[in-house]
Amino acid sequence: MTTKIRKIGNSSGIIINKKMLEALNIEPKDELQLYVEGDKILIKKIVEPRKNWEEQFLKAGSLKDDEEIIEFPNDFDDEEWTW
C-alpha cells in the first residue's frame, strides 16, 4: 500500500485502507503503539487481554471472597513435602 502524509490541524497523518485494517483486526478507537526501527515506522495494535476483567467479575459476582477455602489433605503433603 502506498499513501501520502496529510495535514491534520497542526499535525500530520496517514490513511490506512479498510482491507489492511480488517486484516489486522484494527477498529476505530483501538489504541496503537508506534515506534521507529531503523528507517521504518512500525504500528502495532495494543492488546490488553485482561483489561477490565476485575470490573466484569465484580458485576458477575465472581470475586466475592465469602467462602472458606477448603483444604484436601493428602499423604504427599503430610509425608513427602518439605515445608
Backbone as JSON Lines, residues from 0, in Angstrom:
{"i":0,"aa":"M","n":[0.85,-1.18,0.0],"ca":[0.0,0.0,0.0],"c":[0.89,1.23,0.0]}
{"i":1,"aa":"T","n":[0.52,2.18,-0.79],"ca":[1.23,3.47,-0.84],"c":[0.24,4.56,-0.41]}
{"i":2,"aa":"T","n":[0.72,5.48,0.41],"ca":[-0.13,6.58,0.86],"c":[0.73,7.83,1.01]}
{"i":3,"aa":"K","n":[0.11,8.97,1.22],"ca":[0.83,10.23,1.42],"c":[0.53,10.78,2.8]}
{"i":4,"aa":"I","n":[1.46,11.51,3.34],"ca":[1.25,12.22,4.6],"c":[0.26,13.35,4.32]}
{"i":5,"aa":"R","n":[-0.73,13.5,5.2],"ca":[-1.75,14.54,5.05],"c":[-1.73,15.46,6.26]}
{"i":6,"aa":"K","n":[-2.0,16.7,6.02],"ca":[-2.05,17.71,7.08],"c":[-3.36,17.53,7.85]}
{"i":7,"aa":"I","n":[-3.25,17.43,9.18],"ca":[-4.43,17.33,10.05],"c":[-4.22,18.33,11.19]}
{"i":8,"aa":"G","n":[-4.76,19.52,11.06],"ca":[-4.54,20.57,12.05],"c":[-3.07,20.92,12.12]}
{"i":9,"aa":"N","n":[-2.49,20.89,13.32],"ca":[-1.06,21.17,13.49],"c":[-0.22,19.91,13.35]}
{"i":10,"aa":"S","n":[-0.85,18.78,13.05],"ca":[-0.15,17.5,12.94],"c":[-0.25,16.97,11.51]}
{"i":11,"aa":"S","n":[0.23,15.77,11.33],"ca":[0.12,15.09,10.04],"c":[-0.35,13.67,10.3]}
{"i":12,"aa":"G","n":[-0.92,13.03,9.27],"ca":[-1.42,11.68,9.44],"c":[-1.43,10.94,8.13]}
{"i":13,"aa":"I","n":[-1.77,9.66,8.21],"ca":[-1.89,8.84,7.02],"c":[-3.25,8.15,7.05]}
{"i":14,"aa":"I","n":[-3.7,7.74,5.89],"ca":[-4.93,6.97,5.77],"c":[-4.53,5.51,5.56]}
{"i":15,"aa":"I","n":[-5.1,4.6,6.34],"ca":[-4.86,3.17,6.19],"c":[-6.13,2.57,5.62]}
{"i":16,"aa":"N","n":[-6.01,1.84,4.52],"ca":[-7.22,1.36,3.85],"c":[-7.95,0.28,4.67]}
{"i":17,"aa":"K","n":[-9.22,0.11,4.36],"ca":[-10.11,-0.77,5.1],"c":[-9.61,-2.22,5.11]}
{"i":18,"aa":"K","n":[-9.14,-2.72,3.97],"ca":[-8.69,-4.11,3.9],"c":[-7.52,-4.38,4.84]}
{"i":19,"aa":"M","n":[-6.59,-3.43,4.92],"ca":[-5.44,-3.6,5.81],"c":[-5.89,-3.57,7.27]}
{"i":20,"aa":"L","n":[-6.8,-2.67,7.61],"ca":[-7.3,-2.6,8.98],"c":[-8.04,-3.89,9.36]}
{"i":21,"aa":"E","n":[-8.83,-4.41,8.44],"ca":[-9.55,-5.66,8.7],"c":[-8.58,-6.83,8.87]}
{"i":22,"aa":"A","n":[-7.54,-6.88,8.04],"ca":[-6.56,-7.96,8.13],"c":[-5.85,-7.96,9.47]}
{"i":23,"aa":"L","n":[-5.69,-6.78,10.06],"ca":[-5.0,-6.65,11.35],"c":[-5.97,-6.56,12.52]}
{"i":24,"aa":"N","n":[-7.27,-6.67,12.24],"ca":[-8.3,-6.58,13.27],"c":[-8.21,-5.27,14.05]}
{"i":25,"aa":"I","n":[-8.01,-4.19,13.34],"ca":[-7.93,-2.86,13.95],"c":[-9.22,-2.12,13.63]}
{"i":26,"aa":"E","n":[-9.82,-1.55,14.67],"ca":[-11.07,-0.82,14.53],"c":[-10.9,0.6,15.03]}
{"i":27,"aa":"P","n":[-11.81,1.5,14.63],"ca":[-11.74,2.87,15.15],"c":[-11.71,2.86,16.68]}
{"i":28,"aa":"K","n":[-10.94,3.73,17.25],"ca":[-10.75,3.9,18.69],"c":[-9.82,2.88,19.32]}
{"i":29,"aa":"D","n":[-9.32,1.87,18.55],"ca":[-8.3,0.98,19.08],"c":[-7.04,1.8,19.35]}
{"i":30,"aa":"E","n":[-6.3,1.43,20.39],"ca":[-5.05,2.11,20.68],"c":[-3.93,1.4,19.94]}
{"i":31,"aa":"L","n":[-3.03,2.2,19.37],"ca":[-1.91,1.66,18.61],"c":[-0.61,2.17,19.2]}
{"i":32,"aa":"Q","n":[0.42,1.35,19.09],"ca":[1.75,1.75,19.53],"c":[2.57,2.0,18.27]}
{"i":33,"aa":"L","n":[3.21,3.15,18.19],"ca":[4.08,3.48,17.07],"c":[5.5,3.58,17.57]}
{"i":34,"aa":"Y","n":[6.42,2.97,16.84],"ca":[7.82,3.11,17.21],"c":[8.68,3.04,15.96]}
{"i":35,"aa":"V","n":[9.9,3.56,16.09],"ca":[10.82,3.64,14.97],"c":[11.83,2.51,15.08]}
{"i":36,"aa":"E","n":[12.03,1.82,13.97],"ca":[13.05,0.77,13.89],"c":[13.87,1.05,12.64]}
{"i":37,"aa":"G","n":[15.06,1.57,12.84],"ca":[15.87,1.97,11.68],"c":[15.19,3.12,10.95]}
{"i":38,"aa":"D","n":[14.9,2.91,9.68],"ca":[14.23,3.96,8.9],"c":[12.76,3.65,8.68]}
{"i":39,"aa":"K","n":[12.18,2.84,9.58],"ca":[10.78,2.43,9.46],"c":[9.97,2.92,10.64]}
{"i":40,"aa":"I","n":[8.7,3.18,10.39],"ca":[7.73,3.42,11.46],"c":[6.88,2.17,11.56]}
{"i":41,"aa":"L","n":[6.89,1.53,12.71],"ca":[6.1,0.32,12.94],"c":[4.87,0.67,13.76]}
{"i":42,"aa":"I","n":[3.75,0.1,13.39],"ca":[2.49,0.34,14.07],"c":[1.98,-0.99,14.58]}
{"i":43,"aa":"K","n":[1.66,-1.05,15.87],"ca":[1.2,-2.29,16.47],"c":[-0.03,-2.01,17.33]}
{"i":44,"aa":"K","n":[-1.04,-2.84,17.18],"ca":[-2.24,-2.71,18.0],"c":[-1.9,-3.09,19.44]}
{"i":45,"aa":"I","n":[-2.34,-2.29,20.38],"ca":[-2.14,-2.59,21.79],"c":[-3.23,-3.56,22.21]}
{"i":46,"aa":"V","n":[-2.83,-4.73,22.65],"ca":[-3.77,-5.76,23.05],"c":[-3.64,-5.96,24.55]}
{"i":47,"aa":"E","n":[-4.72,-5.75,25.26],"ca":[-4.75,-5.96,26.7],"c":[-5.82,-7.01,26.99]}
{"i":48,"aa":"P","n":[-5.46,-8.29,26.9],"ca":[-6.47,-9.34,27.01],"c":[-7.23,-9.36,28.33]}
{"i":49,"aa":"R","n":[-6.66,-8.86,29.39],"ca":[-7.33,-8.92,30.69],"c":[-7.85,-7.56,31.14]}
{"i":50,"aa":"K","n":[-7.9,-6.62,30.23],"ca":[-8.37,-5.29,30.56],"c":[-9.82,-5.35,31.03]}
{"i":51,"aa":"N","n":[-10.12,-4.71,32.13],"ca":[-11.46,-4.62,32.71],"c":[-12.0,-5.94,33.24]}
{"i":52,"aa":"W","n":[-11.18,-6.97,33.37],"ca":[-11.67,-8.25,33.89],"c":[-12.2,-8.11,35.31]}
{"i":53,"aa":"E","n":[-11.47,-7.41,36.16],"ca":[-11.91,-7.28,37.54],"c":[-13.29,-6.64,37.62]}
{"i":54,"aa":"E","n":[-13.49,-5.6,36.84],"ca":[-14.79,-4.93,36.8],"c":[-15.89,-5.89,36.34]}
{"i":55,"aa":"Q","n":[-15.59,-6.66,35.31],"ca":[-16.58,-7.62,34.8],"c":[-16.88,-8.72,35.82]}
{"i":56,"aa":"F","n":[-15.84,-9.22,36.5],"ca":[-16.05,-10.25,37.52],"c":[-16.86,-9.71,38.69]}
{"i":57,"aa":"L","n":[-16.61,-8.45,39.07],"ca":[-17.4,-7.85,40.15],"c":[-18.86,-7.75,39.76]}
{"i":58,"aa":"K","n":[-19.13,-7.36,38.52],"ca":[-20.52,-7.27,38.05],"c":[-21.18,-8.64,38.07]}
{"i":59,"aa":"A","n":[-20.41,-9.67,37.75],"ca":[-20.97,-11.03,37.7],"c":[-21.02,-11.68,39.08]}
{"i":60,"aa":"G","n":[-20.43,-11.03,40.08],"ca":[-20.43,-11.58,41.44],"c":[-19.41,-12.69,41.64]}
{"i":61,"aa":"S","n":[-18.42,-12.78,40.77],"ca":[-17.45,-13.86,40.84],"c":[-16.27,-13.56,41.75]}
{"i":62,"aa":"L","n":[-16.15,-12.35,42.26],"ca":[-14.99,-12.01,43.09],"c":[-15.35,-11.93,44.57]}
{"i":63,"aa":"K","n":[-16.45,-12.49,44.95],"ca":[-16.83,-12.48,46.35],"c":[-15.97,-13.48,47.11]}
{"i":64,"aa":"D","n":[-15.35,-13.02,48.18],"ca":[-14.48,-13.89,48.98],"c":[-15.19,-14.31,50.26]}
{"i":65,"aa":"D","n":[-16.44,-14.67,50.14],"ca":[-17.18,-15.02,51.34],"c":[-17.17,-16.52,51.63]}
{"i":66,"aa":"E","n":[-16.53,-17.29,50.77],"ca":[-16.48,-18.72,51.01],"c":[-15.13,-19.1,51.59]}
{"i":67,"aa":"E","n":[-15.14,-20.05,52.49],"ca":[-13.91,-20.54,53.1],"c":[-13.18,-21.45,52.12]}
{"i":68,"aa":"I","n":[-11.86,-21.36,52.14],"ca":[-11.06,-22.24,51.29],"c":[-11.06,-23.63,51.91]}
{"i":69,"aa":"I","n":[-11.41,-24.6,51.1],"ca":[-11.46,-25.98,51.58],"c":[-10.14,-26.65,51.24]}
{"i":70,"aa":"E","n":[-9.53,-27.23,52.25],"ca":[-8.28,-27.94,52.02],"c":[-8.55,-29.43,51.95]}
{"i":71,"aa":"F","n":[-7.81,-30.1,51.09],"ca":[-7.93,-31.53,50.94],"c":[-6.59,-32.16,51.32]}
{"i":72,"aa":"P","n":[-6.48,-32.6,52.57],"ca":[-5.2,-33.19,52.99],"c":[-4.93,-34.48,52.22]}
{"i":73,"aa":"N","n":[-3.62,-34.74,52.03],"ca":[-3.24,-35.97,51.35],"c":[-1.9,-36.46,51.91]}
{"i":74,"aa":"D","n":[-1.54,-37.69,51.61],"ca":[-0.32,-38.28,52.13],"c":[0.93,-37.53,51.67]}
{"i":75,"aa":"F","n":[0.94,-37.06,50.44],"ca":[2.11,-36.35,49.93],"c":[2.41,-35.13,50.79]}
{"i":76,"aa":"D","n":[1.38,-34.32,51.08],"ca":[1.59,-33.12,51.89],"c":[2.11,-33.48,53.27]}
{"i":77,"aa":"D","n":[1.6,-34.55,53.85],"ca":[1.97,-34.9,55.22],"c":[3.31,-35.61,55.31]}
{"i":78,"aa":"E","n":[3.65,-36.43,54.33],"ca":[4.82,-37.28,54.46],"c":[6.0,-36.91,53.58]}
{"i":79,"aa":"E","n":[5.76,-36.4,52.38],"ca":[6.84,-36.21,51.43],"c":[7.23,-34.76,51.21]}
{"i":80,"aa":"W","n":[6.31,-33.87,51.36],"ca":[6.59,-32.46,51.08],"c":[7.38,-31.85,52.21]}
{"i":81,"aa":"T","n":[8.42,-31.08,51.87],"ca":[9.21,-30.39,52.88],"c":[8.73,-28.95,52.96]}
{"i":82,"aa":"W","n":[8.25,-28.58,54.11],"ca":[7.74,-27.21,54.28],"c":[8.81,-26.31,54.79]}
